[in-house]
Amino acid sequence: MTVKVGQIYSYVDDYSQIECKICVTFVLRFTAFGISSSGVTYDEGISFYEDLPLIAEYPTWQQAVNSPEFKGEK
C-alpha cells in the first residue's frame, strides 16, 4: 500500500490508549507528515502509517481534515 496525501488513518496512542484519526498532509521520500484529530502533528516513517487501518482517502489533505471521517461524524 502506498501512503499518500489525503489519507486518513485510525491510531490508538500507546500512552493514553485514546483513539484518534491521523490525516497525511505531506510525504517526503521515506517520511510522512500528518495531523491528528486532536491537533498533534506527526512526522513518522512510511512504515508507521502502513501498519494503521486506512479509514478514508481524499484528493487533498484539506478535504480530508474537513471530512466526516476525520471529524468523527461518521
N, C-alpha and C positions, 0 to 999 in steps of 0.2 A: 504494500500500500504506500502511496506517495502522500506525504504531508504537504498540504497546500494552504495558502492564504484563504480565509473564509470558512475553514472547517471548525466545527465546534465539537469538543471532546468532553466527556464526563470524567471527573477526577475526584478521588477521595483523599484528602490530606492525611498523611500518616500520623501527624502530631495531634491534630484536633478531631480527626475522624469525621469531618464535615465534608459533604459532597458539594462540589461547585462545578461550574462549566468553564472551560478554557477555550477562547477563540484565538486561532492562529492569525497574527497580524502581519508577520514578515518572516520570510525564510531566506537564510543566507548560508549556502553550502551545506554544512552539517548541523546547523543550529536553527531552531525555530523559535520565534518570539511570540508571546501571546499575552492576553489579559484575561483574568478570571472574572466571573460574575460578581465577585466581592471586591474587585479593583486591584488585586495583586498582579504584578507583572511577572512573566516567566521568560527566561532565556535558557532553554534546555536543548540537549541533543535531540536529533530527529528520532532516535530510538525511544525516548521518553514518551513521545506522542504516539508512536506506533503501538505501544503496549496499552493505550487507553481506548475505551469504546468510542467510536465515532457516532455522534448524535445527529448532526446535520451538516450540510455543505452549502455555502452561498458563493456567488461570484466575487464578492468583496468582503473584507472584514467589517466594513461599516454596516453592510446589510446584515451580517451575521450577529453583531452585537445589538442590533435593533430587532432581532427576530424573537418570536415567542419562545423558541427552544432555549435561547441564551438567557432570556429574562425569567424563565421558569414558568411561563404561562401555558406551556404545552406538555 
